[in-house]
Amino acid sequence: SYRGINYSKNFIVYILLKFWKNTKFVLLICDYDTINYMKILYILFFIIIIIVIIGSFIIADTSKERIANIDKNAELDENIINNKNLSMNTLKFTSQSFEHNGKIPSKHTCDGESISPSLQISGVDPNAKSLVLIMDDPDAPSGVWDHWVKFNIASSTTIIEEGTEPQGVSGIGTSGNRDYFGPCPPDREHRYFFKLYSLERELDLKEGASKKEVEIAMKGHILQQTELIGYYERSILNLN
């Protein structure tokens, strides 16, 4: 600590003064050869003391710099945490085809053209390296049905046009599909979750990876996430 370093300096100065007083006394009572020998010892001792003092200053300056760097890094880490907390609220995922918690038009389902809806993305974290898009249906009678899995989408993506696939790697859906698979509920109204994630890295997965594999791979690398929910129910006529 600085207090310890200052104490060491004061102690060294005290010893030096003490040595000087004793040396003057010895010089008065010793013969010529002894005096010369004592002078040499005094010079050597003085040089050692000077080296120690200079070393103490260097250590003190280095300690100050190290502490300053630690404080700077701590501040940087805090800023990163704050930015992440902020960015979780800025990622936006919308559609011109339907509103959040709204009805999905039939053109995007098995009762129509089954083309993907228009999707807009904004507020992506500048540190993001890729995006992941997952669409699933948690209300399917047989369990969660995966309709769309895309990963390693460019983080600069701001729009996915209607009826198009985003530039990225295709995962595999429950139907064995590698592209968008429209809603087709067999019984009642279902919810369809369009989930968007921004990641700090690209995923080391091959094309055809399952949603589960994608979720495992991106664990611990998610910077942001948000979702867009749409509803769809087939008419009795379409069910028949």
C-alpha positions in Angstrom: 0.0 0.0 0.0 1.0 3.6 -0.3 1.2 4.0 3.5 3.7 1.1 3.6 5.8 2.6 0.8 6.0 6.0 2.5 6.9 4.4 5.8 9.8 2.5 4.1 11.1 5.8 2.6 11.0 7.6 5.9 12.8 4.6 7.6 15.5 4.6 4.9 16.1 8.4 5.4 16.3 7.9 9.1 18.9 5.1 8.8 20.9 7.3 6.3 21.0 10.2 8.7 21.9 7.9 11.6 24.7 6.4 9.5 26.0 9.9 8.6 26.3 10.9 12.2 28.0 7.7 13.2 30.4 8.0 10.3 31.4 11.5 11.2 32.2 10.3 14.7 34.2 7.4 13.4 36.2 9.7 11.0 37.3 11.7 14.0 38.8 8.8 15.9 40.2 6.6 13.1 43.6 6.8 11.3 44.0 7.8 7.6 43.7 4.3 6.1 40.7 3.5 8.2 39.1 6.8 7.2 39.6 6.0 3.4 38.1 2.6 3.9 35.2 4.0 5.8 34.7 6.6 3.0 34.5 3.8 0.4 32.0 1.9 2.5 30.0 5.0 3.0 29.9 5.8 -0.7 28.8 2.2 -1.5 26.1 2.3 1.2 24.9 5.7 -0.1 24.7 4.3 -3.6 22.6 1.3 -2.4 20.3 3.6 -0.5 19.8 5.8 -3.6 19.0 2.7 -5.6 16.5 1.5 -3.0 14.8 4.9 -2.9 14.5 5.1 -6.7 13.1 1.6 -6.8 10.5 2.5 -4.2 9.3 5.4 -6.3 9.1 3.1 -9.4 7.1 0.6 -7.4 4.8 3.3 -6.1 4.2 4.7 -9.6 3.6 1.2 -11.0 1.1 0.4 -8.2 -0.8 3.6 -8.9 -1.0 2.8 -12.6 -2.2 -0.8 -11.9 -4.9 0.4 -9.5 -6.0 3.0 -12.1 -6.3 0.3 -14.7 -8.3 -1.9 -12.3 -10.7 1.0 -11.6 -11.0 1.7 -15.4 -11.7 -2.0 -16.2 -14.3 -2.2 -13.4 -16.0 0.9 -14.8 -15.9 -0.6 -18.3 -17.4 -3.9 -17.0 -20.2 -1.9 -15.3 -20.9 0.0 -18.5 -21.1 -3.2 -20.5 -23.6 -4.7 -17.9 -25.7 -1.5 -18.0 -25.6 -1.4 -21.8 -26.8 -5.1 -21.9 -29.6 -4.4 -19.5 -30.6 -1.4 -21.7 -30.3 -3.3 -25.0 -32.7 -6.0 -23.7 -35.4 -3.3 -23.9 -34.5 -1.9 -27.3 -34.6 -4.9 -29.6 -37.8 -4.6 -31.6 -39.4 -7.2 -33.8 -42.6 -6.3 -35.7 -44.6 -7.2 -38.8 -46.6 -5.3 -41.4 -48.6 -8.4 -41.9 -50.2 -8.6 -38.4 -49.9 -6.8 -35.1 -48.4 -8.3 -31.9 -51.1 -10.6 -30.4 -53.2 -10.1 -33.5 -54.6 -12.5 -36.1 -52.3 -14.0 -38.7 -53.8 -13.5 -42.2 -54.7 -16.8 -44.0 -52.2 -16.1 -46.8 -49.4 -16.9 -44.4 -51.0 -20.2 -43.4 -51.8 -23.6 -44.9 -55.2 -22.3 -45.9 -53.6 -19.7 -48.2 -50.2 -19.4 -50.0 -48.3 -20.4 -46.8 -45.8 -17.6 -47.4 -43.8 -16.0 -44.6 -45.0 -12.7 -43.2 -43.1 -9.4 -43.6 -40.8 -8.9 -40.5 -39.0 -5.8 -39.4 -36.0 -5.7 -37.0 -34.5 -2.7 -35.2 -32.5 -1.9 -32.1 -29.9 -4.7 -32.5 -27.0 -4.5 -30.0 -24.0 -3.2 -31.9 -21.9 -6.0 -30.4 -24.1 -8.7 -31.9 -22.5 -11.0 -34.5 -25.6 -12.9 -35.6 -29.3 -13.3 -35.2 -31.5 -16.3 -34.6 -35.2 -16.6 -35.7 -37.5 -19.3 -34.4 -41.2 -19.7 -34.9 -43.1 -22.4 -33.0 -46.6 -23.4 -31.9 -46.8 -24.4 -28.2 -50.5 -25.3 -28.6 -50.0 -28.3 -31.0 -51.8 -31.5 -29.7 -48.6 -33.5 -30.0 -46.4 -30.9 -28.2 -44.5 -27.8 -29.4 -44.4 -27.7 -33.2 -41.4 -26.0 -34.8 -42.4 -24.0 -37.9 -39.3 -22.1 -38.7 -35.6 -22.2 -37.6 -33.0 -19.9 -38.9 -29.6 -19.0 -37.4 -26.4 -17.1 -38.3 -28.5 -14.4 -39.8 -26.5 -11.2 -40.4 -26.9 -8.8 -37.4 -27.3 -6.0 -39.9 -30.6 -7.4 -41.1 -33.5 -4.9 -40.7 -36.2 -6.5 -42.8 -37.3 -9.9 -44.0 -39.6 -9.4 -47.0 -42.9 -11.2 -47.2 -42.5 -14.6 -48.8 -38.7 -14.6 -48.5 -36.1 -16.4 -46.4 -33.5 -14.4 -44.4 -29.9 -14.8 -45.4 -28.6 -17.3 -42.9 -28.4 -21.0 -42.2 -31.6 -23.1 -42.1 -32.5 -25.4 -39.3 -35.1 -28.1 -39.5 -38.7 -27.9 -38.4 -41.0 -30.6 -37.0 -42.3 -31.3 -40.5 -38.8 -31.8 -41.8 -39.0 -28.3 -43.4 -36.0 -26.1 -43.8 -38.0 -23.0 -44.8 -41.0 -21.3 -43.4 -44.0 -23.6 -42.7 -47.3 -21.8 -42.2 -49.7 -22.2 -39.3 -52.2 -25.1 -39.8 -53.9 -25.8 -36.4 -56.0 -29.0 -36.6 -58.4 -28.3 -33.8 -58.7 -24.7 -32.4 -57.0 -21.3 -32.3 -53.3 -21.6 -31.7 -50.6 -19.1 -30.7 -47.5 -18.7 -32.9 -44.4 -17.3 -31.4 -41.9 -15.6 -33.7 -38.8 -15.4 -31.5 -35.7 -13.2 -32.3 -32.3 -13.4 -30.6 -29.2 -11.4 -31.0 -26.0 -13.3 -30.2 -22.4 -12.3 -29.5 -21.1 -14.9 -31.9 -22.1 -17.1 -34.8 -23.2 -20.7 -34.0 -21.0 -23.5 -35.0 -23.8 -25.7 -36.4 -24.5 -27.2 -39.7 -27.6 -26.7 -41.9 -30.5 -28.9 -40.7 -29.8 -28.4 -37.0 -32.9 -28.8 -34.8 -34.4 -26.0 -32.7 -33.1 -27.8 -29.6 -29.6 -27.9 -30.9 -29.8 -24.2 -31.7 -31.1 -23.3 -28.3 -28.3 -25.3 -26.6 -25.6 -23.7 -28.8 -26.7 -20.2 -28.2 -27.0 -20.6 -24.4 -24.7 -18.1 -22.7 -24.2 -16.1 -25.9 -27.6 -14.2 -26.0 -27.3 -10.4 -25.9 -31.0 -9.7 -26.6 -34.3 -11.5 -27.2 -37.8 -10.5 -28.0 -40.9 -12.1 -29.6 -43.8 -11.4 -31.8 -47.0 -13.4 -31.2 -49.8 -14.1 -33.7 -53.0 -16.2 -33.5 -54.7 -18.3 -36.1 -57.7 -20.6 -36.2 -58.9 -22.4 -39.2 -62.6 -22.2 -40.3 -64.8 -25.3 -40.1 -64.9 -25.2 -43.9 -61.1 -25.4 -44.1 -61.0 -28.2 -41.4 -63.2 -30.3 -43.6 
